[in-house]
């Protein structure tokens, strides 16, 4: 066991104005997987929190030096005691039911549901698939929460160049992100305390989309299309694609009747092209088996191509009002912070199993005094509850959320902030027995490593202990950079930032490609034509058109040669080699000989010796070395033909490329060649 400091408050005591000296707690930290967090700036807190975070002022009245505690001090001590009791129970818990029975009782779930619905109705984003008249916001979902919460904290500070912020933007709040309040008429919740949200992704290429403000009628089909597009793609990137899609394919029948190339052309730039193919196939099934009417139950929806549990639940709850939860990464983050789950949002038990049970508690929550659902308008619809949870996870409860923003509808319910405060209180406590007890619990690891010992299924093995250390480190780091902020505020934000825990990092597979860009012209046409091949019907970018290319190196094969030990090391950092240019050219010659007549295929190509083009997907990174040649020979450029391996090849103009839809990677290569 190595000896480490619980939190290095010793060096901070002199600078941090607290009523008594910080105590120290030395913990024997078990040798288990540790996490390190980069300290986010405390400016994430809202203006109200910033004001609250001012250091405690010492009274100038000598008569106030009495040992009698004030009412505020008693209340603070009572809260600290409650939080420390919570911390102990959290470290010791050994069953997943703890999270529900302690933090998500029927009463708590009802309050959470009504707060969410009230907030969502007043602040929800205006989005076209919700039947709203066109997009009113085009910024970053996660980025807004951080920038909005830091706006107030920058007031009065000097900007670059010496200009002082006059606070003229102080009126900007989270509604700017949502595009204004919804006009839905609603009744206020009775218990509101405030009146006051595999990636193969590609950066969407430039796409001609009509800026229309006319409303698309709300429909189950529209929800279906939006949910497929939103998988691993930002909302702001989807909006224009969805509008164009619904303009071209307004019904399930029109999509079913479209050609694969028409579908690809409308999807080009969104990435994850398999989604488009499955959406197309799904539309055909809905027409053939359901008469063009989108099914209204989760079970029937899951029979449709491309629709899994998440998408089926989203369509059923949003379009048809079916009372089922919808769980994605944002919802998992909210649940982790509401109930103190020490696990990452990609853990199967969260996203595929027990996380759904927790979300269901909120979606099906009822008031004990309401006899029927109709008696309580505050409940909202299942679709509203699910969208509110997802919206909250993308704004106030995003990874950058502080957990103490007064405008956050669930600010009173976060266990994450209570745990953070408790850890801060323990470190600053005069009660040595409490510190020793917490030290023993954490050092042993609440869940241990004994496979026969019962443990919480929702939390990662030793998850509470690891989260405890991460929160401690975060508190120490933030106190060192913001010594004048109250310990309670620093601790609460630290607890919120460290839950959920980060997922284990996986290194992307690296592939080096040699790419041939070959152009020519038709005699009576000035427009260039480019040699293109169609990718196989399965796998990455299936069915998409691209420039001829061949893989000349991959880290997957390199890992096999290195063996398990070196493979583990390579996860941290994969070094991509520079493949000999002669080897690249020979590999391309062999590939192109199967596409063009050999004399033409062997024509020498110019190697672009600048830095290669890098294109990143969710699990693989392509490093592409380009070779270019323009052919002067009279070639039949207008035809397409089949290759021996079953793939297609052909000569395409840029207009042709637009018609079939090309990927962002092809756009990058074309742009590079055109500026030569």
C-alpha positions as CSV (number, residue, x, y, z in Angstrom):
1,X,0.0,0.0,0.0
2,X,1.3,3.4,-0.9
3,X,0.7,6.4,1.4
4,X,-0.9,9.3,-0.3
5,X,-2.5,12.5,0.9
6,X,-6.3,12.5,1.0
7,X,-6.3,16.1,-0.1
8,X,-3.3,18.4,0.1
9,X,-5.1,21.1,2.1
10,X,-2.0,21.8,4.2
11,X,-0.5,24.1,1.6
12,X,-3.9,25.8,1.1
13,X,-4.9,26.5,4.7
14,X,-3.1,29.9,4.9
15,X,-4.7,31.1,1.7
16,X,-8.2,29.8,2.2
17,X,-10.3,31.9,4.6
18,X,-12.2,29.4,6.7
19,X,-13.1,29.7,10.4
20,X,-10.7,27.1,11.5
21,X,-7.6,25.3,10.2
22,X,-7.9,22.5,7.7
23,X,-7.2,19.1,9.1
24,X,-5.4,16.4,7.2
25,X,-6.3,12.9,6.4
26,X,-3.7,10.5,5.3
27,X,-5.2,7.5,3.4
28,X,-3.7,4.2,2.5
29,X,-5.0,4.3,-1.1
30,X,-5.5,0.7,-2.5
31,X,-3.6,-0.2,-5.6
32,X,-6.6,-0.1,-8.0
33,X,-7.5,1.7,-11.2
34,X,-7.2,5.4,-10.6
35,X,-8.8,8.3,-12.5
36,X,-7.4,11.8,-13.0
37,X,-9.6,14.7,-13.9
38,X,-8.5,17.9,-15.5
39,X,-9.7,20.7,-13.3
40,X,-12.4,22.7,-15.0
41,X,-12.6,26.4,-14.1
42,X,-14.9,27.3,-11.3
43,X,-16.3,30.0,-13.5
44,X,-18.8,27.3,-14.6
45,X,-20.9,28.4,-11.7
46,X,-23.8,30.8,-12.4
47,X,-23.8,34.4,-11.2
48,X,-25.9,33.6,-8.2
49,X,-23.5,30.9,-7.2
50,X,-20.6,33.2,-7.8
51,X,-22.1,35.7,-5.4
52,X,-22.7,33.0,-2.9
53,X,-19.1,31.9,-3.2
54,X,-17.5,35.0,-1.8
55,X,-15.2,34.3,1.1
56,X,-16.7,34.5,4.6
57,X,-16.1,38.0,6.1
58,X,-14.7,38.4,9.6
59,X,-16.8,40.6,11.8
60,X,-15.0,43.8,13.0
61,X,-17.2,43.7,16.2
62,X,-15.1,42.2,19.0
63,X,-18.3,41.3,20.8
64,X,-19.1,38.7,18.1
65,X,-16.2,36.5,19.2
66,X,-18.6,34.5,21.4
67,X,-18.3,30.7,21.3
68,X,-22.1,30.4,20.9
69,X,-22.8,29.2,17.4
70,X,-25.2,31.2,15.3
71,X,-28.4,29.8,13.8
72,X,-26.8,29.7,10.3
73,X,-23.8,27.8,11.8
74,X,-26.1,25.3,13.4
75,X,-27.9,24.8,10.1
76,X,-24.7,24.4,8.3
77,X,-23.4,21.8,10.8
78,X,-26.6,19.9,10.6
79,X,-26.4,19.8,6.8
80,X,-22.7,18.7,7.0
81,X,-23.6,15.9,9.4
82,X,-26.4,14.7,7.1
83,X,-24.0,14.7,4.1
84,X,-21.3,12.8,6.0
85,X,-23.9,10.2,7.0
86,X,-24.8,10.0,3.3
87,X,-21.2,9.6,2.4
88,X,-20.7,6.7,4.8
89,X,-23.8,4.9,3.5
90,X,-22.7,5.4,-0.1
91,X,-19.3,4.0,0.5
92,X,-20.6,1.0,2.3
93,X,-23.6,0.1,0.1
94,X,-23.5,-3.3,-1.5
95,X,-26.7,-3.5,-3.5
96,X,-28.1,-1.7,-6.5
97,X,-31.4,-1.2,-4.8
98,X,-29.7,1.4,-2.5
99,X,-29.8,4.0,-5.3
100,X,-33.5,3.6,-5.8
101,X,-34.6,3.1,-2.2
102,X,-32.5,6.1,-0.9
103,X,-32.6,8.6,-3.7
104,X,-35.5,7.7,-6.0
105,X,-38.5,6.9,-3.8
106,X,-42.0,7.4,-5.2
107,X,-42.2,10.8,-3.7
108,X,-38.8,11.9,-5.0
109,X,-39.5,10.5,-8.5
110,X,-42.7,12.4,-8.6
111,X,-41.1,15.7,-7.6
112,X,-38.3,15.1,-10.2
113,X,-40.9,14.4,-12.9
114,X,-42.9,17.5,-12.2
115,X,-39.9,19.8,-12.0
116,X,-38.6,18.4,-15.3
117,X,-41.9,18.8,-17.1
118,X,-42.4,22.4,-15.8
119,X,-38.9,23.4,-16.9
120,X,-39.1,21.6,-20.2
121,X,-42.4,23.3,-21.2
122,X,-41.0,26.7,-20.4
123,X,-37.6,26.3,-21.9
124,X,-37.6,23.5,-24.5
125,X,-35.7,23.9,-27.7
126,X,-37.6,24.8,-30.9
127,X,-36.9,21.9,-33.2
128,X,-38.6,21.1,-36.6
129,X,-39.3,17.4,-35.7
130,X,-41.3,18.6,-32.8
131,X,-43.6,20.5,-35.1
132,X,-41.9,23.9,-34.5
133,X,-41.5,26.4,-37.3
134,X,-37.9,26.0,-38.3
135,X,-34.7,26.1,-36.3
136,X,-34.1,29.1,-34.0
137,X,-30.7,28.0,-32.7
138,X,-27.6,26.8,-34.4
139,X,-24.9,26.5,-31.8
140,X,-23.2,23.7,-29.7
141,X,-25.4,21.8,-27.3
142,X,-22.7,21.0,-24.7
143,X,-20.7,24.1,-25.4
144,X,-23.6,26.4,-24.6
145,X,-24.1,25.3,-21.0
146,X,-20.4,26.0,-20.3
147,X,-20.4,29.3,-22.0
148,X,-23.7,30.5,-20.5
149,X,-22.6,29.6,-17.0
150,X,-19.3,31.4,-17.4
151,X,-20.8,34.6,-18.8
152,X,-21.8,35.9,-15.4
153,X,-18.5,35.0,-13.8
154,X,-16.6,37.0,-16.5
155,X,-18.5,40.2,-15.6
156,X,-16.2,42.9,-14.5
157,X,-13.1,41.0,-15.7
158,X,-10.8,42.4,-18.3
159,X,-10.9,40.8,-21.7
160,X,-8.0,40.4,-24.0
161,X,-6.7,43.8,-25.1
162,X,-7.6,45.3,-21.8
163,X,-11.3,45.9,-22.5
164,X,-13.5,45.4,-19.5
165,X,-16.7,43.4,-19.7
166,X,-19.5,45.8,-18.9
167,X,-22.0,43.0,-18.3
168,X,-24.1,43.9,-21.3
169,X,-24.6,40.3,-22.1
170,X,-25.9,39.4,-18.7
171,X,-29.4,39.0,-20.0
172,X,-28.4,35.9,-22.0
173,X,-29.5,32.7,-20.3
174,X,-30.2,29.1,-21.1
175,X,-33.3,30.1,-23.1
176,X,-31.0,31.4,-25.8
177,X,-29.9,27.8,-26.3
178,X,-33.4,26.4,-26.4
179,X,-34.6,29.0,-28.9
180,X,-37.2,30.6,-26.6
181,X,-39.9,29.3,-24.3
182,X,-42.5,27.0,-25.6
183,X,-46.0,28.4,-26.0
184,X,-47.5,25.4,-24.5
185,X,-50.1,26.4,-21.9
186,X,-49.4,24.8,-18.6
187,X,-50.2,24.8,-14.9
188,X,-47.4,25.4,-12.5
189,X,-46.2,22.5,-10.4
190,X,-47.4,22.6,-6.9
191,X,-44.0,22.0,-5.4
192,X,-41.8,24.2,-7.5
193,X,-39.2,26.0,-5.5
194,X,-38.0,28.1,-8.5
195,X,-39.9,29.7,-11.5
196,X,-37.2,30.0,-13.2
197,X,-31.9,20.5,-20.3
198,X,-19.8,4.1,-32.8
199,X,-19.0,7.1,-34.1
200,X,-18.1,7.1,-37.5
201,X,-19.0,10.7,-37.4
202,X,-17.8,13.1,-40.1
203,X,-18.0,16.9,-40.1
204,X,-20.9,17.6,-42.3
205,X,-19.8,18.8,-45.7
206,X,-21.2,21.8,-47.4
207,X,-24.7,21.0,-48.4
208,X,-27.3,23.1,-50.2
209,X,-30.3,23.2,-47.9
210,X,-33.2,25.6,-48.3
211,X,-33.6,27.9,-45.4
212,X,-37.3,27.4,-44.9
213,X,-39.4,28.5,-42.0
214,X,-42.6,26.6,-42.8
215,X,-43.6,24.0,-40.3
216,X,-43.4,20.3,-41.0
217,X,-46.3,18.5,-39.4
218,X,-45.4,16.5,-36.4
219,X,-45.5,12.8,-37.1
220,X,-44.2,9.4,-35.9
221,X,-42.3,9.2,-39.2
222,X,-40.6,12.6,-38.6
223,X,-39.6,11.5,-35.0
224,X,-38.2,8.2,-36.4
225,X,-36.1,10.1,-39.0
226,X,-34.8,12.6,-36.4
227,X,-33.9,9.8,-33.9
228,X,-31.9,8.0,-36.5
229,X,-30.1,11.2,-37.6
230,X,-29.4,12.2,-34.0
231,X,-27.5,9.0,-33.2
232,X,-23.9,10.1,-32.7
233,X,-24.6,13.4,-34.4
234,X,-25.1,16.9,-32.8
235,X,-28.6,18.4,-32.9
236,X,-27.4,21.6,-34.7
237,X,-25.8,19.4,-37.5
238,X,-29.0,17.4,-38.0
239,X,-31.5,20.2,-38.3
240,X,-30.8,21.2,-41.9
241,X,-30.4,17.6,-43.0
242,X,-33.8,16.7,-41.5
243,X,-35.5,19.6,-43.2
244,X,-34.1,18.7,-46.6
245,X,-34.9,15.0,-46.0
246,X,-38.5,15.7,-45.1
247,X,-38.9,18.0,-48.1
248,X,-37.7,15.2,-50.5
249,X,-39.2,12.2,-48.6
250,X,-42.2,13.6,-46.7
251,X,-43.8,10.2,-46.1
252,X,-42.8,6.6,-45.4
253,X,-44.0,5.7,-48.9
254,X,-41.9,8.3,-50.6
255,X,-38.8,7.1,-48.8
256,X,-39.6,3.5,-49.6
257,X,-39.8,4.4,-53.3
258,X,-36.5,6.3,-53.4
259,X,-33.3,4.8,-54.9
260,X,-30.3,4.0,-52.7
261,X,-28.3,6.8,-54.5
262,X,-31.1,9.3,-53.7
263,X,-31.0,8.3,-50.1
264,X,-27.1,8.5,-50.0
265,X,-27.2,11.9,-51.6
266,X,-29.4,13.3,-48.8
267,X,-27.3,11.7,-46.1
268,X,-23.9,12.6,-47.4
269,X,-21.9,14.3,-44.7
270,X,-23.8,13.0,-41.7
271,X,-21.6,10.0,-41.3
272,X,-22.7,6.5,-40.2
273,X,-24.0,5.7,-43.6
274,X,-25.3,2.4,-42.4
275,X,-28.1,4.4,-40.7
276,X,-29.4,5.7,-44.0
277,X,-29.4,2.2,-45.5
278,X,-31.3,0.8,-42.6
279,X,-33.7,3.7,-42.5
280,X,-34.4,3.0,-46.2
281,X,-34.9,-0.7,-45.6
282,X,-37.1,0.0,-42.6
283,X,-39.4,2.3,-44.6
284,X,-39.9,-0.5,-47.1
285,X,-40.8,-2.9,-44.3
286,X,-43.3,-0.4,-42.8
287,X,-44.9,0.0,-46.2
288,X,-45.1,-3.8,-46.9
289,X,-46.1,-5.0,-43.5
290,X,-47.8,-2.0,-41.8
291,X,-49.4,-0.2,-44.7
292,X,-47.0,2.7,-44.4
293,X,-48.1,3.5,-40.8
294,X,-45.3,3.5,-38.2
295,X,-46.0,1.0,-35.5
296,X,-47.0,2.3,-32.1
297,X,-45.5,-0.3,-29.7
298,X,-41.9,-0.9,-28.7
299,X,-42.1,-4.6,-29.6
300,X,-43.5,-3.9,-33.1
301,X,-41.1,-1.0,-33.7
302,X,-38.1,-3.2,-32.9
303,X,-39.0,-5.5,-35.8
304,X,-38.1,-2.7,-38.2
305,X,-34.6,-2.5,-39.6
306,X,-32.4,0.0,-37.8
307,X,-34.7,0.4,-34.8
308,X,-33.4,-0.9,-31.5
309,X,-34.7,-0.4,-27.9
310,X,-33.7,3.2,-27.6
311,X,-35.2,4.4,-30.9
312,X,-38.3,2.3,-30.5
313,X,-38.9,3.7,-27.0
314,X,-38.3,7.3,-28.2
315,X,-40.8,6.9,-31.1
316,X,-43.4,5.2,-28.9
317,X,-43.2,7.7,-26.1
318,X,-42.8,10.9,-28.1
319,X,-45.1,10.2,-31.0
320,X,-47.7,7.9,-29.3
321,X,-47.5,8.7,-25.6
322,X,-46.5,5.2,-24.5
323,X,-45.2,5.2,-21.0
324,X,-41.7,3.8,-21.5
325,X,-38.3,5.3,-20.6
326,X,-35.7,6.4,-23.1
327,X,-32.1,6.0,-22.0
328,X,-29.1,7.5,-23.7
329,X,-25.7,8.8,-22.5
330,X,-27.2,12.1,-21.4
331,X,-29.9,10.4,-19.3
332,X,-27.3,8.0,-17.8
333,X,-25.3,11.1,-16.7
334,X,-28.4,12.6,-15.0
335,X,-29.2,9.3,-13.3
336,X,-25.7,8.9,-12.0
337,X,-25.7,12.3,-10.5
338,X,-29.2,12.0,-9.1
339,X,-28.5,8.7,-7.4
340,X,-24.7,8.6,-6.8
341,X,-23.9,5.8,-9.3
342,X,-20.1,5.4,-9.5
343,X,-19.9,4.1,-13.0
344,X,-19.5,5.4,-16.5
345,X,-22.4,6.1,-18.9
346,X,-21.3,3.5,-21.4
347,X,-21.4,0.7,-18.9
348,X,-23.8,-2.0,-20.2
349,X,-25.6,-2.1,-16.8
350,X,-26.4,1.5,-17.2
351,X,-27.3,1.9,-20.9
352,X,-28.8,-1.6,-21.5
353,X,-30.0,-2.8,-18.1
354,X,-30.7,-1.3,-14.7
355,X,-30.4,2.3,-16.1
356,X,-33.7,1.7,-17.8
357,X,-35.3,0.7,-14.5
358,X,-34.2,3.9,-12.8
359,X,-35.5,6.1,-15.7
360,X,-38.8,4.2,-15.6
361,X,-39.3,5.3,-12.0
362,X,-39.3,8.9,-13.2
363,X,-41.4,8.3,-16.3
364,X,-44.0,6.4,-14.4
365,X,-44.0,8.5,-11.3
366,X,-47.3,9.5,-9.8
367,X,-48.6,11.7,-7.0
368,X,-50.0,9.7,-4.0
369,X,-52.9,12.2,-3.9
370,X,-53.8,11.9,-7.6
371,X,-56.3,9.2,-8.4
372,X,-55.7,9.2,-12.1
373,X,-53.1,10.6,-14.5
374,X,-55.7,13.1,-15.8
375,X,-56.0,14.6,-12.3
376,X,-52.4,15.8,-12.3
377,X,-51.5,18.0,-15.3
378,X,-48.1,18.6,-13.8
379,X,-47.0,15.1,-14.9
380,X,-46.8,15.9,-18.5
381,X,-46.6,13.2,-21.2
382,X,-44.1,10.4,-21.3
383,X,-42.5,12.0,-24.3
384,X,-42.1,15.3,-22.5
385,X,-40.5,13.6,-19.5
386,X,-38.0,11.7,-21.7
387,X,-37.1,14.7,-23.8
388,X,-36.7,16.8,-20.6
389,X,-34.2,14.2,-19.2
390,X,-32.2,14.2,-22.4
391,X,-32.4,18.0,-22.7
392,X,-31.2,18.4,-19.1
393,X,-28.3,16.1,-19.8
394,X,-27.2,18.2,-22.7
395,X,-27.4,21.5,-20.9
396,X,-27.4,22.0,-17.1
397,X,-26.3,18.4,-16.5
398,X,-23.8,18.2,-19.3
399,X,-20.2,17.1,-18.4
400,X,-19.4,20.9,-17.8
401,X,-22.5,21.5,-15.6
402,X,-21.8,22.8,-12.1
403,X,-24.7,21.1,-10.2
404,X,-25.3,24.3,-8.2
405,X,-26.9,26.5,-10.8
406,X,-30.1,28.0,-9.3
407,X,-31.8,27.6,-12.7
408,X,-31.2,23.9,-12.9
409,X,-34.6,22.3,-12.2
410,X,-33.0,19.4,-10.3
411,X,-30.4,21.3,-8.4
412,X,-31.9,20.2,-5.1
413,X,-31.9,16.5,-6.0
414,X,-28.2,15.9,-7.0
415,X,-26.5,13.4,-4.8
416,X,-23.3,14.2,-6.6
417,X,-23.0,17.6,-5.0
418,X,-23.9,16.3,-1.5
419,X,-21.2,13.7,-1.8
420,X,-18.7,16.4,-2.8
421,X,-19.7,18.6,0.1
422,X,-19.4,15.6,2.5
423,X,-15.9,14.9,1.3
424,X,-14.9,18.5,1.8
425,X,-16.5,18.5,5.3
426,X,-14.6,15.3,6.3
427,X,-11.3,16.8,5.3
428,X,-12.0,20.0,7.2
429,X,-13.6,18.3,10.3
430,X,-12.3,18.5,13.8
431,X,-13.8,15.1,14.5
432,X,-10.8,12.7,14.1
433,X,-13.0,9.6,14.7
434,X,-15.1,10.4,11.7
435,X,-12.1,11.0,9.5
436,X,-10.5,7.7,10.7
437,X,-13.8,5.8,10.0
438,X,-14.1,7.2,6.5
439,X,-10.4,6.5,5.9
440,X,-10.9,2.9,6.8
441,X,-13.9,2.5,4.6
442,X,-12.3,4.0,1.6
443,X,-8.9,2.3,2.0
444,X,-10.5,-1.1,2.1
445,X,-12.7,-0.4,-0.9
446,X,-16.4,-0.5,-0.2
447,X,-16.9,-3.3,-2.7
448,X,-13.6,-5.1,-2.4
449,X,-12.2,-7.5,-4.9
450,X,-13.7,-10.7,-3.5
451,X,-16.0,-12.1,-6.2
452,X,-18.1,-13.9,-3.6
453,X,-18.8,-10.7,-1.8
454,X,-22.1,-9.0,-2.6
455,X,-21.7,-5.6,-4.4
456,X,-23.8,-3.0,-6.2
457,X,-24.4,-4.0,-9.8
458,X,-24.8,-0.4,-10.9
459,X,-21.5,0.8,-9.6
460,X,-18.1,-0.3,-11.0
461,X,-16.0,-2.5,-8.9
462,X,-14.3,-0.2,-6.3
463,X,-16.2,2.6,-8.1
464,X,-17.1,4.5,-4.9
465,X,-13.5,4.5,-3.6
466,X,-12.2,5.6,-7.0
467,X,-14.8,8.4,-7.2
468,X,-13.9,9.4,-3.7
469,X,-10.3,9.9,-4.6
470,X,-11.1,11.7,-7.8
471,X,-13.4,14.2,-5.9
472,X,-10.7,14.7,-3.3
473,X,-8.1,15.5,-5.9
474,X,-10.4,17.8,-7.7
475,X,-11.2,19.7,-4.5
476,X,-7.5,20.2,-3.8
477,X,-6.8,21.3,-7.4
478,X,-9.6,23.8,-7.5
479,X,-8.8,25.2,-4.1
480,X,-5.3,25.8,-5.2
481,X,-6.4,27.8,-8.2
482,X,-9.4,29.5,-6.6
483,X,-8.4,30.0,-2.9
484,X,-11.1,32.6,-2.2
485,X,-14.1,30.4,-3.1
486,X,-15.9,28.7,-0.3
487,X,-14.9,25.1,0.4
488,X,-18.6,24.1,0.3
489,X,-19.0,25.5,-3.3
490,X,-15.7,24.0,-4.5
491,X,-16.6,20.6,-3.0
492,X,-20.1,20.5,-4.5
493,X,-18.8,21.3,-8.0
494,X,-16.1,18.7,-7.6
495,X,-18.6,16.0,-6.6
496,X,-20.8,16.8,-9.6
497,X,-17.8,16.9,-12.0
498,X,-16.5,13.4,-10.9
499,X,-19.8,11.6,-11.4
500,X,-20.3,9.7,-13.5
501,X,-16.8,8.3,-13.7
502,X,-15.0,8.5,-17.2
503,X,-15.2,5.5,-19.4
504,X,-12.1,3.5,-20.1
505,X,-10.3,4.9,-23.1
506,X,-9.8,2.8,-26.2
507,X,-7.2,3.6,-28.8
508,X,-8.5,4.0,-32.3
509,X,-7.3,1.6,-35.0
510,X,-4.9,3.3,-37.3
511,X,-4.9,2.6,-41.0
512,X,-2.5,4.0,-43.7
513,X,-4.1,4.3,-47.2
514,X,-2.6,5.0,-50.6
515,X,-5.1,6.9,-52.7
516,X,-5.1,7.4,-56.4
517,X,-6.8,10.5,-57.8
518,X,-7.1,10.1,-61.6
519,X,-8.9,12.7,-63.8
520,X,-9.6,13.2,-67.5
521,X,-12.0,15.1,-69.8
522,X,-14.6,14.3,-72.4
523,X,-13.7,15.8,-75.8
524,X,-16.7,18.2,-76.0
525,X,-17.0,18.9,-72.3
526,X,-14.7,21.1,-70.2
527,X,-15.8,19.4,-67.0
528,X,-13.3,17.1,-65.3
529,X,-14.3,13.5,-64.7
530,X,-12.7,11.5,-61.8
531,X,-12.2,7.8,-61.5
532,X,-14.3,6.5,-58.6
533,X,-15.0,3.1,-57.1
534,X,-17.9,2.0,-55.0
535,X,-17.2,0.5,-51.6
536,X,-18.4,-3.0,-50.6
537,X,-22.0,-3.3,-49.4
538,X,-20.9,-4.1,-45.9
539,X,-18.5,-2.5,-43.4
540,X,-17.3,1.1,-43.0
541,X,-18.9,3.6,-45.4
542,X,-20.7,0.7,-47.2
543,X,-21.9,1.5,-50.7
544,X,-20.3,4.9,-50.8
545,X,-18.3,6.1,-53.8
546,X,-14.6,7.0,-53.3
547,X,-11.3,7.4,-55.0
548,X,-9.4,4.1,-55.6
549,X,-7.4,3.3,-52.5
550,X,-5.6,0.5,-50.9
551,X,-4.6,-0.2,-47.3
552,X,-0.8,-0.4,-46.9
553,X,-0.6,-0.6,-43.1
554,X,-2.9,-1.1,-40.1
555,X,-2.3,-1.1,-36.4
556,X,-4.6,-4.2,-36.0
557,X,-2.1,-6.4,-37.8
558,X,0.8,-4.7,-36.0
559,X,-0.8,-5.5,-32.6
560,X,-1.1,-9.2,-33.5
561,X,2.6,-9.4,-34.3
562,X,3.7,-7.6,-31.1
563,X,1.8,-9.9,-28.8
564,X,-0.4,-9.1,-25.8
565,X,2.1,-7.1,-23.7
566,X,3.1,-4.7,-26.5
567,X,-0.6,-4.6,-27.6
568,X,-1.5,-3.2,-24.2
569,X,1.2,-0.6,-24.5
570,X,0.1,0.3,-27.9
571,X,-3.4,1.2,-26.5
572,X,-1.8,4.3,-25.0
573,X,-0.2,5.7,-28.1
574,X,0.0,4.2,-31.6
575,X,2.9,5.3,-33.7
576,X,1.8,5.5,-37.4
577,X,4.8,4.7,-39.6
578,X,5.6,6.5,-42.9
579,X,5.3,3.8,-45.5
580,X,7.9,3.8,-48.3
581,X,6.5,5.7,-51.4
582,X,7.6,2.9,-53.7
583,X,5.6,0.4,-51.7
584,X,2.5,2.6,-51.8
585,X,2.7,3.1,-55.6
586,X,3.1,-0.7,-56.2
587,X,0.1,-1.4,-54.1
588,X,-1.9,1.1,-56.0
589,X,-0.7,-0.1,-59.4
590,X,-2.0,-3.6,-58.6
591,X,-5.4,-2.3,-57.4
592,X,-5.9,0.1,-60.4
593,X,-4.9,-2.7,-62.9
594,X,-8.2,-4.4,-61.9
595,X,-10.1,-1.2,-62.8
596,X,-8.5,0.2,-65.9
597,X,-6.6,-1.3,-68.8
598,X,-3.1,-2.0,-67.8
599,X,-1.2,0.5,-70.0
600,X,-3.4,3.3,-68.5
601,X,-3.2,1.9,-65.0
602,X,0.6,1.9,-65.0
603,X,0.8,5.5,-66.1
604,X,3.0,7.3,-63.6
605,X,1.2,9.3,-60.9
606,X,2.6,12.3,-59.1
607,X,3.0,11.8,-55.4
608,X,1.8,14.6,-53.2
609,X,4.6,14.8,-50.7
610,X,3.0,17.3,-48.3
611,X,1.6,16.0,-45.0
612,X,-0.9,13.2,-45.6
613,X,-4.7,13.8,-45.1
614,X,-6.1,12.5,-41.8
615,X,-9.7,11.5,-41.5
616,X,-11.0,10.3,-38.1
617,X,-14.0,8.0,-37.4
618,X,-15.2,6.8,-34.1
619,X,-13.0,3.7,-34.0
620,X,-10.5,4.2,-36.8
621,X,-8.2,6.9,-38.1
622,X,-7.2,7.0,-41.8
623,X,-3.9,8.5,-42.8
624,X,-4.2,9.0,-46.6
625,X,-1.2,9.5,-49.0
626,X,-2.3,11.0,-52.3
627,X,-1.0,10.2,-55.8
628,X,-2.4,12.2,-58.7
629,X,-2.5,11.9,-62.5
630,X,-4.4,13.5,-65.3
631,X,-5.0,11.4,-68.4
632,X,-5.0,12.9,-71.9
633,X,-6.0,9.7,-73.6
634,X,-9.4,9.4,-75.3
635,X,-11.3,7.2,-72.8
636,X,-15.0,6.3,-72.6
637,X,-15.7,8.5,-69.5
638,X,-19.5,8.3,-69.3
639,X,-19.9,4.7,-68.5
640,X,-19.9,2.7,-65.3
641,X,-18.7,-0.9,-65.1
642,X,-18.6,-3.9,-62.8
643,X,-15.3,-5.2,-61.5
644,X,-14.3,-8.8,-61.0
645,X,-14.8,-8.5,-57.2
646,X,-18.4,-7.3,-57.7
647,X,-17.7,-3.6,-57.0
648,X,-18.6,-0.8,-59.4
649,X,-16.3,1.7,-61.0
650,X,-16.9,4.8,-63.1
651,X,-16.0,8.3,-64.1
652,X,-17.8,11.1,-62.3
653,X,-18.0,14.8,-62.6
654,X,-18.4,16.8,-59.4
655,X,-22.1,17.1,-60.2
656,X,-22.3,13.4,-60.4
657,X,-20.6,13.1,-57.0
658,X,-23.2,15.5,-55.6
659,X,-26.0,13.3,-57.0
660,X,-24.7,10.1,-55.5
661,X,-23.5,11.7,-52.3
662,X,-19.8,11.6,-51.4
663,X,-18.2,11.5,-48.0
664,X,-16.3,14.2,-46.2
665,X,-13.1,12.2,-46.7
666,X,-13.6,12.4,-50.5
667,X,-14.3,16.1,-50.2
668,X,-11.0,16.6,-48.4
669,X,-9.0,14.7,-51.0
670,X,-10.7,16.5,-53.9
671,X,-10.0,19.9,-52.3
672,X,-6.3,19.0,-51.8
673,X,-5.8,18.0,-55.4
674,X,-7.7,21.0,-56.9
675,X,-5.3,23.5,-55.2
676,X,-2.2,21.9,-56.6
